[in-house]
Every structure is written in C-alpha cells, then in structure tokens.
C-alpha cells in the first residue's frame, strides 16, 4: 500500500475582493507597500551610482566585441597568445554580447545602468517569491534583505554572474509558484523551466546551480514519500514527483541548447577542478575571518534559532537545499552568491509559521491600531509611490540620456583602480612586446588598449593558460 503526498502548499487562501471594487482596490497601496518601494528605490540608486569594478567585466566586453566583429564564437582566447591552442568554451557568450552591445562606443555609463537594472529585477523576483511563500509583505521584504546581506560582498562586482543570479531568482519563483493543485496536470512548468535553462546556459555557467536546486527538489520529494509511507519506492506512484522529475529533465534538455551542446555541461562540471583556480581568492575554501565568513556564521545562528522555534515540519527538500549549498560555500567561497537566495527560500515558510504565533505586546498593539487608519490602502499612498519612483528616476544617472544633464566623467563611472593613466600612456606609446600587468589590467587593456596590444594574462584566460605559464605569471 502506497501513500501519495499532497502538494506542499502552505499559503493561506487569497483574499476575496468584491467584484465592484476590484479595479479600484488594485491601485490602492498601503503605507507598508510605500516603504517597500522606497527601499527598492534606494537599492537601485546605490547600485546605479556604484562605480564599475576593475574586474573581468572588461574582458567580457572585449569578448563580446570580438564575437560581434567576427560573427562567430572564438575557438581559443583571442587576447592571450600564451594560451594559444587551448580550446575555449565561451560559457558566457550571450552575456558578453549583451555587454558589448550596451557598452559600444567605449561608453561604460550604460553598463552601470544595466547592472543596476539586473540587480533590481533579481531582488524584485525574490521578493515576489518569498511573498508567495509567506503572504506577509514585511516578512518577505526582510527575507529579501537577508538574502542580499548574506552575499553582499559579491554584489560590488559587475560580471555575467549577475545574469545568472537573475535566472536563479526566476527558477526559485517557478519552484514556489508551481506548488499548486494543478501542478501535476499542467506541462507549463516543465516547458517554462526548459526555456529558462536554455537562456541561462548561454548567459553564464552557473546554470549547474539550477540543477542542484531542482535535484534537491526532486530527491526531497522521493525522500518525503519514503518517510511518510514507509516504502522506499512510494514515489513511483506520486504524480507530483514525476512532474518535478519532468521539470529537471526539461531543464537539462534546455541547457543543451547552446553552441557546444552537452559538452558545455561536462566542461562546466569539470571547470572548478582546474589547478590554476587554486590560486584565485574566490575559489578558496571558506574562512570564518573573512567578508564571507561573518555573514555565513550569522546565517547559521539564524537558521538554528528559526528551526528551534518553528512548529512546521521541515521537508526533505529544505534539508537538502541547506546541506548542499552550505557545503558548496565551505568548499568554494564564491558560492555564497547562490547560497543567500536558496537559504532564505528554505527558511521563509518557517519564519511565517513562527510569526503567526507571535502576540504583540499591548502597547505595540495599541499603537498599531492607532496607525491603522493612516496606513490603510488608499490612492494617496499610490500617488506617493509614483512620486518616489519618479524622483528616483530623475536622481539616478540612468535618466540623463533621456532628460538631459551632464554625463559623468570616466573617473566617476569607473573604479579608482581602473588604469586610465596607463591606458593613455600606452595609446601614446604603443608597446611592441608582451605586456606584463595584473590580469584585471589585462581585461581592461584588451577592451580599451591599443589595437595591437599583447597582454600576458587576462582574468578570463586563467583557466586556459598552461599551469607553468600561470605559475610564472604569479611569480
């Protein structure tokens, strides 16, 4: 005898709005919603003014320019002659083309706009995801903020990884959104995930993180079936397990829709084992006395507190998500960027359950009642929201091409460590030999240096250079 587990739906039924008032009520916003919008406005302003980091961003822009000029993907690194003959898998070719199109004309200003818009979209999707789990705007906002703060050290750098984070947020939304009664009867979600991974695999190699999310989602369902029914093979008769399995299959098939086919999947899986990466800081194991170690420790403490007080049953999927992504961060510190959103995805339902049992003190409850009239939804709060969005737009650099105004100087758009003076000197005195410089200078010079410049190393060529060449460069 087998037991079929119902879909994991933990959200209360939606509010019912009278038919005659539905259209008007849709435009009525509350004070709490205005505050959330204000927070996201500040979030966008901060990232729009954030200088473009002196990183591999410029190497990716240079790759994109090369692809557009030649009409094909490079077979080997076009900027590092010491890596000649080593096959190149352009795992982020679509992101590179987007960067090149946005940054054409040697104008990096638009790259800053793109960066801010992508991050804004990412965390808006995460906010919506956590809201579907909790049905509490304040809690979902705090969950989104926590996911950002845990991985904040990764958000100062603009790179194709940002597109990967947006795809991860969309995947988490699909996972939460698909937990509904018609999930097993609809092929919409497997097809949607296949399309998502088809785009993701061409934007950034982090699509394998999506495989980890879906793999835990599928395996967790099978484990829950086995634990609740007492039969290891109980999942065989569970329709939702097979629909989750279909989502994973479509995701794998979709990721194969790239110029390299299934070879891209194999290359991406093997990439972290390259010996040259052992010398790169972001590929180090986690150290507790670091910018990543402190927020990770805080997240572990918060996880312990939440799980200690939650009365909601913890699903096997949530356990697997926490185990897999914690282990990933401990092995490779750069995985903290993907840990934050998934960590909060596992904890958000438990936080909602705890808050549902919290009784406010009498003083706080009385003040809440007094403020209820002020904060109730109305059109005036909607007008305030529109004003906030408009003020954010006119204050942000993104408005200047449309509304006019002085264009920011290069030293305002670019990080102070960007070698602008070196670039001017090299344009005036083009070198004839191989240029030895930090690899992040090599990225910039490959894009903005003299046409015939030859650099010894770029960030994107670290895994392509022979180990001896890389060691010679380091010494």
C-alpha atoms as one frame of an Amber mdcrd trajectory, in Angstrom:
protein
   0.000   0.000   0.000   1.472   3.354  -1.029   0.811   6.832   0.161   0.605
   9.825  -2.138   1.671  13.107  -0.639  -0.334  16.191  -1.467   1.475  19.188
  -2.967   3.349  21.292  -0.424   1.028  24.270  -0.203   1.400  26.293   2.956
  -0.104  29.611   1.891  -3.451  30.800   3.203  -6.276  31.261   0.698  -6.122
  34.521  -1.270  -8.187  37.463  -0.175 -11.505  37.894  -1.955 -12.222  41.399
  -3.236 -15.812  42.363  -4.125 -16.303  42.487  -7.882 -17.405  46.104  -7.931
 -14.337  47.287  -6.059 -11.678  45.021  -7.572 -10.466  47.503 -10.188 -10.186
  50.425  -7.764  -8.666  48.389  -4.942  -5.901  47.181  -7.242  -4.497  50.714
  -7.371  -4.779  51.342  -3.631  -1.430  50.964  -1.880  -0.728  50.935   1.836
   1.989  52.636   3.856   3.925  49.376   4.190   3.940  48.979   0.412   5.184
  52.542   0.021   8.049  51.807   2.411   8.998  48.703   0.438   9.028  50.720
  -2.784  11.173  53.360  -1.075  13.635  50.660  -0.034  13.946  49.358  -3.573
  14.361  52.913  -4.869  17.351  53.377  -2.565  18.640  49.961  -3.618  18.530
  50.990  -7.275  20.112  54.396  -6.646  23.001  52.833  -4.739  23.818  50.337
  -7.459  23.344  52.836 -10.287  25.951  55.118  -8.696  28.269  52.232  -7.803
  31.486  52.531  -9.878  32.155  49.771 -12.371  34.682  47.489 -10.718  38.136
  46.859 -12.170  37.413  43.193 -12.807  36.829  40.665 -15.551  33.853  42.767
 -16.711  36.067  44.415 -19.306  37.372  41.100 -20.532  33.786  40.010 -21.115
  33.032  43.238 -23.000  36.129  42.643 -25.139  34.981  39.084 -25.857  31.566
  40.403 -26.881  33.134  42.946 -29.244  35.239  40.193 -30.808  32.166  37.979
 -31.312  30.206  40.812 -32.943  33.102  41.781 -35.203  33.852  38.221 -36.339
  30.313  36.840 -36.371  31.291  33.654 -34.529  32.486  32.353 -31.179  36.257
  32.220 -30.599  37.901  28.816 -30.725  40.737  29.974 -28.460  41.456  33.065
 -26.390  41.876  35.977 -28.829  43.757  38.230 -26.388  46.256  35.951 -24.607
  48.765  34.457 -27.001  50.354  32.317 -24.279  47.084  30.340 -24.195  47.153
  29.704 -27.939  45.942  26.270 -28.984  43.892  25.663 -25.827  40.208  25.079
 -26.731  37.880  27.757 -25.401  34.326  27.198 -24.206  32.598  30.584 -24.227
  30.201  29.721 -21.415  29.002  33.332 -21.083  28.920  34.312 -24.753  25.375
  35.715 -24.648  26.170  37.919 -21.636  29.326  39.076 -23.391  27.387  40.064
 -26.499  24.870  41.953 -24.358  27.700  43.786 -22.593  29.325  44.657 -25.912
  26.073  45.997 -27.359  25.340  48.062 -24.258  28.910  49.368 -23.943  29.529
  50.160 -27.606  31.413  53.336 -28.364  33.671  52.963 -25.327  30.873  54.371
 -23.166  30.788  52.422 -19.884  27.939  54.538 -18.467  25.289  52.254 -19.950
  26.932  49.212 -18.368  26.295  50.779 -14.957  22.620  51.198 -15.866  22.376
  47.583 -16.991  23.998  46.380 -13.774  21.538  48.293 -11.578  18.516  47.135
 -13.591  19.534  43.470 -13.486  20.075  43.527  -9.714  16.795  45.367  -9.173
  14.927  42.778 -11.239  16.659  39.944  -9.366  15.584  41.075  -5.930  12.095
  42.055  -7.037  11.623  38.484  -8.258  12.979  37.177  -4.949  10.593  39.458
  -3.053   7.695  38.044  -5.039   8.938  34.505  -4.420   9.159  34.913  -0.656
   5.801  36.685  -0.596   4.155  33.699  -2.264   5.618  31.535   0.491   4.648
  33.736   3.441   1.818  36.051   2.306   3.419  38.706   4.522   4.907  41.749
   2.826   7.078  42.796   5.754   8.449  39.303   6.273   9.129  38.759   2.575
  10.935  42.106   2.442  13.103  41.138   5.414  13.817  37.776   3.776  14.903
  39.530   0.582  17.132  41.866   2.581  18.675  38.912   4.426  19.409  37.117
   1.144  21.134  40.266  -0.116  23.157  40.898   3.043  24.489  37.341   3.210
  26.004  37.658  -0.258  26.587  41.426  -0.351  30.330  41.003  -0.890  29.611
  39.590  -4.357  27.363  42.438  -5.499  30.012  45.113  -5.905  31.397  43.362
  -8.983  29.657  43.569 -12.348  30.002  40.378 -14.387  27.862  37.737 -16.193
  27.227  36.185 -12.787  24.584  38.911 -12.314  22.539  37.438 -15.158  22.936
  34.028 -13.545  21.521  35.367 -10.271  18.509  36.748 -12.125  17.948  33.321
 -13.685  18.253  31.689 -10.251  15.637  34.073  -8.851  13.303  33.189 -11.733
  13.884  29.486 -11.074  13.040  29.849  -7.378   9.874  31.712  -8.335   8.941
  28.851 -10.690   9.555  26.289  -7.945   7.354  28.129  -5.447   4.724  29.117
  -7.999   4.376  25.554  -9.258   3.398  24.260  -5.796  -0.308  24.321  -6.556
  -3.075  21.838  -7.109  -2.917  21.827 -10.905   0.863  21.293 -10.961   0.598
  17.606 -11.845  -1.908  18.281 -14.637  -0.005  21.087 -16.378   3.015  20.888
 -18.661   3.502  24.636 -18.418   6.143  24.470 -15.698   8.439  21.852 -17.286
   8.341  23.772 -20.574   8.939  27.086 -18.815  11.929  25.673 -16.945  13.331
  24.256 -20.167  13.165  27.705 -21.779  14.695  29.319 -18.700  17.671  26.952
 -18.728  18.118  27.411 -22.479  18.698  31.115 -21.835  20.658  30.565 -18.612
  23.139  28.125 -20.173  24.097  30.735 -22.772  24.335  33.583 -20.266  26.548
  32.023 -17.587  27.918  28.692 -16.440  26.010  28.945 -13.161  23.111  27.030
 -14.711  24.535  23.986 -12.918  23.441  25.684  -9.677  19.922  25.416 -11.037
  20.459  21.683 -11.478  21.358  21.485  -7.776  18.162  23.332  -6.812  15.971
  21.091  -8.948  17.862  17.940  -7.971  17.184  18.620  -4.278  13.575  19.425
  -5.165  13.116  16.058  -6.877  15.095  13.936  -4.411  13.422  15.625  -1.455
  10.005  14.639  -2.749  11.110  11.000  -3.052  12.516  11.019   0.492   9.315
  12.536   1.892   7.304   9.817   0.168   9.515   7.133   1.678   9.442   8.590
   5.199   5.687   9.138   5.361   4.660   5.895   3.679   7.335   3.537   4.973
   8.136   2.331   1.447  11.328   3.311  -0.364   9.653   3.148  -3.783   6.499
   5.021  -2.795   7.492   7.889  -5.096   6.765   5.678  -8.120   3.032   6.333
  -7.676   3.394  10.005  -6.784   2.285  12.186  -9.692   3.957  15.283  -8.275
   7.314  13.517  -8.049   7.161  12.673 -11.740   6.180  16.215 -12.678   9.161
  17.501 -10.698  11.276  14.938 -12.494   9.921  16.272 -15.791  10.980  19.780
 -14.778  14.524  18.537 -14.172  14.565  16.687 -17.493  13.362  19.721 -19.418
  15.952  21.859 -17.612  18.762  19.532 -18.718  17.428  19.414 -22.274  17.070
  23.194 -22.354  20.633  23.728 -21.169  21.853  21.640 -24.105  20.503  24.299
 -26.484  23.832  26.086 -26.757  26.647  26.218 -29.345  28.520  23.365 -27.622
  25.632  21.033 -26.834  26.118  18.587 -23.980  29.877  19.301 -23.978  29.105
  22.588 -22.226  27.536  20.693 -19.325  30.582  18.455 -18.976  33.018  21.360
 -19.260  31.137  23.392 -16.652  31.108  20.474 -14.220  34.869  19.965 -14.612
  35.783  23.664 -14.549  36.231  24.006 -10.726  38.879  21.266 -10.743  41.309
  23.270 -12.895  44.634  23.587 -11.000  45.085  27.274 -11.861  41.973  28.182
  -9.857  43.677  27.086  -6.634  45.480  30.448  -6.643  42.340  32.568  -7.154
  40.834  34.018  -3.964  37.188  33.468  -4.836  37.865  29.775  -5.391  39.349
  29.333  -1.901  37.510  27.389   0.820  35.502  29.427   3.314  37.455  31.191
   6.064  35.484  32.440   9.043  37.655  35.561   9.388  36.639  36.995   6.032
  33.930  39.100   4.408  32.100  35.894   3.547  32.726  34.025   6.788  30.993
  36.539   9.071  27.628  36.612   7.234  27.753  32.827   6.873  28.173  32.455
  10.638  25.244  34.821  11.219  23.111  32.803   8.802  23.927  29.584  10.684
  22.897  31.142  14.001  19.666  32.461  12.495  18.933  29.062  10.935  19.377
  27.319  14.282  17.067  29.787  16.038  14.356  29.552  13.382  14.352  25.755
  13.205  14.370  25.522  17.000  11.149  27.532  17.324   9.305  26.518  14.155
   6.472  24.003  14.524   6.220  23.437  10.805   7.522  20.113   9.525  10.792
  20.533   7.711  10.646  18.868   4.315  13.475  16.791   2.915  13.827  19.319
   0.099  14.556  22.104   2.581  17.113  19.936   4.377  18.856  19.109   1.104
  18.917  22.733  -0.010  20.580  23.804   3.230  23.070  20.926   3.249  24.090
  21.204  -0.402  24.506  24.973  -0.527  26.235  25.214   2.851  28.690  22.560
   1.704  29.209  24.401  -1.584  30.128  27.636   0.215  32.502  25.810   2.556
  34.332  24.302  -0.412  34.272  27.348  -2.729  33.620  30.719  -1.138  32.237
  32.250  -4.349  29.155  30.043  -3.965  27.884  32.418  -1.278  26.196  34.419
  -4.046  23.887  31.465  -4.726  23.550  30.437  -1.100  21.673  33.533   0.064
  18.502  33.202  -2.061  18.230  29.426  -1.546  18.904  29.703   2.196  16.039
  32.116   2.637  13.799  30.012   0.369  14.169  27.168   2.878  13.611  29.362
   5.955  10.824  31.706   4.818   7.909  29.287   5.499   9.278  28.587   8.980
   9.598  32.292   9.728   5.984  32.781   8.644   4.851  29.989  10.963   6.705
  31.499  13.912   5.293  34.976  13.304   1.771  33.580  13.056   2.062  32.622
  16.744   3.637  35.852  17.952   1.384  38.073  20.059   2.259  41.745  20.090
   2.630  43.498  23.448  -0.351  45.597  24.493   1.493  48.877  23.937   2.611
  47.922  20.446  -0.845  46.622  19.559  -2.469  49.875  20.657  -0.098  51.955
  18.573  -0.698  49.630  15.637  -4.436  50.199  15.966  -3.946  53.972  16.030
  -1.819  53.860  12.902  -4.151  51.525  11.050  -6.221  54.404   9.665  -3.114
  56.179   8.444  -1.625  53.104   6.808  -4.759  51.640   5.245  -4.668  51.326
   1.422  -5.645  54.484  -0.431  -4.981  56.344  -3.660  -2.894  58.970  -1.888
  -0.325  56.341  -0.939  -0.333  55.258  -4.580   0.407  58.856  -5.570   3.275
  58.977  -3.063   4.645  55.766  -4.570   4.595  57.229  -8.081   6.374  60.312
  -6.785   9.065  58.165  -5.155   9.659  56.206  -8.351   9.827  59.399 -10.423
  12.243  61.089  -8.014  14.442  58.000  -8.038  14.500  58.060 -11.820  15.437
  61.730 -12.124  18.121  61.442  -9.421  19.701  58.319 -10.934  22.289  58.568
 -13.725  20.061  56.394 -15.909  17.755  59.384 -16.536  20.418  61.671 -18.009
  20.328  60.320 -21.587  16.555  60.970 -21.646  16.164  64.102 -19.521  19.499
  65.707 -20.282  22.215  66.681 -17.880  25.981  66.362 -17.618  27.467  62.989
 -18.462  29.535  61.519 -15.654  33.289  61.622 -16.053  35.168  58.320 -16.505
  36.664  58.625 -13.012  33.092  58.789 -11.623  31.822  55.795 -13.588  34.887
  53.579 -13.202  36.596  52.200 -10.121  39.549  54.270  -8.928  41.851  51.319
  -9.630  40.966  51.272 -13.330  44.263  52.029 -15.169  43.106  55.134 -17.066
  46.507  56.829 -16.943  48.289  53.677 -18.085  45.836  53.378 -20.968  46.548
  56.935 -22.153  50.287  56.314 -21.977  50.040  53.082 -23.967  47.931  54.767
 -26.633  50.587  57.464 -26.966  53.485  54.979 -26.796  52.255  51.607 -28.136
  54.471  48.776 -26.829  55.888  46.229 -29.228  56.419  43.281 -26.904  54.366
  41.272 -24.460  52.907  43.451 -21.688  53.173  42.103 -18.157  50.417  43.547
 -15.958  47.830  42.394 -13.398  45.254  40.219 -15.087  42.465  42.717 -14.331
  44.527  45.355 -16.169  44.774  42.869 -18.999  40.967  42.691 -19.141  40.688
  46.462 -19.403  43.518  46.827 -21.925  42.057  44.071 -24.103  38.973  46.261
 -24.437  40.313  49.816 -24.278  44.023  49.498 -25.025  45.888  49.917 -28.323
  44.664  47.683 -31.133  47.800  45.542 -31.415  48.473  45.342 -27.684  49.604
  41.915 -26.444  48.963  41.172 -22.767  50.455  38.274 -20.849  47.322  37.415
 -18.868  43.629  38.243 -18.505  41.153  37.036 -15.908  39.206  35.063 -18.494
  42.370  33.228 -19.566  43.402  31.943 -16.129  41.875  28.528 -16.787  43.225
  28.479 -20.352  46.867  29.252 -19.661  49.131  26.229 -19.133  49.877  25.729
 -15.413  53.543  26.636 -15.914  52.618  29.916 -17.619  50.226  30.748 -14.783
  52.839  29.998 -12.126  55.402  32.121 -13.995  52.883  34.950 -14.081  52.274
  34.691 -10.319  55.979  34.734  -9.513
